[in-house]
Amino acid sequence: MTERSTASSSLRAAGAAPPEAFWLPSWHAFVKTVELGSMAACARALDCTRAQVSRQMAELEAHLGARLLERSTRRLRPTPAGEVFLQHARQALDSVAATHIALGQQAGRPQGVLRVSATITFGRIYVAPLLPPLLAAHPQLVCELILTDQLVDLVQDQIDLALRMTRSPPQDAVARRIAAIERAVFAAPAYLAAHGAPASVAELARHQTLSYLLTDDDHWRLQDADGAEHHLPASSRLRLNSTDALLDAALAGLGLAILPIYLAAPHVAAGRLQAVLPQAQPITPHGNAIYACYTPSRVRSPKVRVLLDALRARFEPVPPWERDVESSKQPDAEGAKDSQRTQKTSTQMLLKR
């Protein structure tokens, strides 16, 4: 007989325990203790005292007739019997949570934890500000925003909605296009004053460039106004894995950088950056649009729906960076009458500044 099967037999031999032994708080405390490695950490997470957690563990072990935890170095780890109980406790707690969520969704109330993923820079600027109003409007909602430039797995990472810049959204997910993400080459006026502005895509090769480690490799790819694609060696002495850091380097006059319009727009409007070769379109693996992606099982989820509504209100009919450009160019009411035309030209207006 294996050690685990022996542990299972030990738990079964305990017989039917009194109902209070299986109160959900005790089960929850046990799972948290295992996950966090100590009763003190569990107590902090559950907003109770360590003594309360210790008492719950002692009563649980007494009623089950098996030792569930043992200390290993600096952490508490489950015994073989504890491993068996951990598996079943997690399943039971997940079932209870799913029941509450299902009932809440049936009533149409957004509640529970909403896990959202976005790239670091875009999420910081445009997604994070959407969450406080959602929390204020829906008291039963908890938001978790995961900012990362790495690709997340919607299922394994338990993401309710991911905002992805991509050419092709995942086929196994529902994808809603949120906005176009255009990019251009930018430089600080000080850099252009010192080194001159390139008159053609070919002239970029003699300039100092700033590279984004996640996409640029050792070359830049651009498409000119005639549709021809150019591969240029990136003579970058500074390479960064952060779009924010890339922007800072460009603002400091350290070279030319390919930046998304949404990040560069306010600095162009303020005169801190200038578009270089606006007719040239950078080509990146990320594609030119951002999508809201979620699994089919979340199509009817109220919490996902309210976030989608907030995204649509923020980014439609045009994204905020284009509205900002247009308002600065046409502040009067007359300009607002032809909004459909100006929506198509606001980015071009920005690049020509």
HELIX and SHEET records of a PDB file:
HELIX    1   1 GLU A    3  ALA A   13  1                                  11    
HELIX    2   2 PRO A   19  PHE A   22  5                                   4    
HELIX    3   3 LEU A   24  LEU A   36  1                                  13    
HELIX    4   4 MET A   39  LEU A   46  1                                   8    
HELIX    5   5 ARG A   50  LEU A   64  1                                  15    
HELIX    6   6 PRO A   80  GLN A  106  1                                  27    
HELIX    7   7 ILE A  120  PHE A  122  1                                   3    
HELIX    8   8 GLY A  123  VAL A  127  3                                   5    
HELIX    9   9 ALA A  128  LEU A  130  5                                   3    
HELIX   10  10 LEU A  131  ALA A  137  1                                   7    
HELIX   11  11 PRO A  189  HIS A  195  1                                   7    
HELIX   12  12 ALA A  202  ARG A  206  5                                   5    
HELIX   13  13 THR A  243  LEU A  251  1                                   9    
HELIX   14  14 ILE A  261  ALA A  269  1                                   9    
HELIX   15  15 PRO A  296  ARG A  298  5                                   3    
HELIX   16  16 PRO A  302  PHE A  315  1                                  14    
HELIX   17  17 PRO A  320  LYS A  329  1                                  10    
HELIX   18  18 ALA A  333  ALA A  336  1                                   4    
HELIX   19  19 SER A  339  LEU A  351  1                                  13    
SHEET    1   A 2 LEU A  69  SER A  72  0                                        
SHEET    2   A 2 ARG A  75  PRO A  78 -1                                        
SHEET    1   B 5 LEU A 141  LEU A 147  0                                        
SHEET    2   B 5 GLY A 112  ALA A 118  1                                        
SHEET    3   B 5 LEU A 161  MET A 165  1                                        
SHEET    4   B 5 ALA A 289  TYR A 294 -1                                        
SHEET    5   B 5 VAL A 174  ALA A 180 -1                                        
SHEET    1   C 5 LEU A 238  LEU A 240  0                                        
SHEET    2   C 5 THR A 209  TYR A 212  1                                        
SHEET    3   C 5 LEU A 256  PRO A 260  1                                        
SHEET    4   C 5 ARG A 183  ALA A 187 -1                                        
SHEET    5   C 5 GLN A 274  VAL A 276 -1                                        
SHEET    1   D 3 GLU A 229  PRO A 233  0                                        
SHEET    2   D 3 HIS A 219  GLN A 223 -1                                        
SHEET    3   D 3 GLN A 281  PRO A 282 -1                                        
END                                                                             
